[in-house]
Amino acid sequence: MTTEFIDYWNARLEFLDVHYHVAPDAFQRRHGVIAAGQRYQQLHGGVVLKNHLGDSVASAEAARELDLPVFGSMVLNAVAGGPSWRAVEQSLCKVQSRHSGRLLVHLPTVTGASHKSRLTRTHSSPICADKGSAPSRITDAQGALVPEVLELLALARDYPVVISSGHASRTEVMRLLEAADRLNVPRLMLNQPANPMTGLKASDLAAIAGAGWLYIEQTALTYMLGYQDWDDFYAVLSTLPNVVYSSDLGQRSQPDIDEWCTQSLDWFDRMQLDEKRRAEVSLTTPLAMLAP
């Protein structure tokens, strides 16, 4: 881990949201990349863009030209080629700004799971509704990780990336963690593990947490949609190691960025989180995860 990246952003940010959706995306979004970047900058925060259609790196690079604190990521859905290392290589080639850190690479988020989201949202176009909804999975019919995912995990040892579990099931997550440990993957983030598709509670996470390479994402949206109760939300944010707090917002039906920031502070007050813990989940740990 290099301290130059951490020192640079520590001097400029008070928080880093590693999960925010902007237009263009598979669904209509509240803001485009520049407007979102400006709002985060005004709030002394940074943001990692997430795009269900694949790559948000080019958009982030455009924002960085305007000196906005914006980072890109990659989502390996079917429309972007699925869990293919070639797609990741292309995205890595686009990361050209200084102090960009590791590329957050999400395994598929459109998996064909039967879960119906409580979100109210509209596809951006008929083509997005059709092609953007094609499913992709990280396991085969027998439940084993597909070779492409194992290749991604192995190659992640040699490239500046953080692998994210995407919208995997509980069983898939456990197999992914076993493989990541066996292959010595340097960084892996559990993507909103309390969501109904994964269903890992704080007690489940406590049993697997602790490895330096494993990060646990806690999104505000998971709690806001009622997928997680207060006690579990509190337990994750107050007790577990390597927790990364994010919004998972950007939907037109959900709060805007400044509202999320205000609400988050209210939640932290109610949880009686001290300043050290607030900084850990909001900035220190996200920066450590993305540091080269």
Secondary structure, DSSP 4 states (H G I P E B T S, - for coil): --HHHHHHHHTT-SEEEEEEE-BSSSB-BS-BHHHHHHHHHHTTEEEEEE-TTSB-HHHHHHHHTTT--EE-EEE--GGGTSS-HHHHHHHHHH--STT--PEEEEPPS----S--------BSSHHHHHHTT----SB-TTSPBPHHHHHHHHHTTTSSEEEE--S--HHHHHHHHHHHHHTT-S-EEE-STTSTTT---HHHHHHHTT-TTEEEEEEHHHHHTTSS-HHHHHHHHHH-SSEEEE--B-BTTS--HHHHHHHHHHHHHHHT--HHHHHIIIIIHHHHHH--
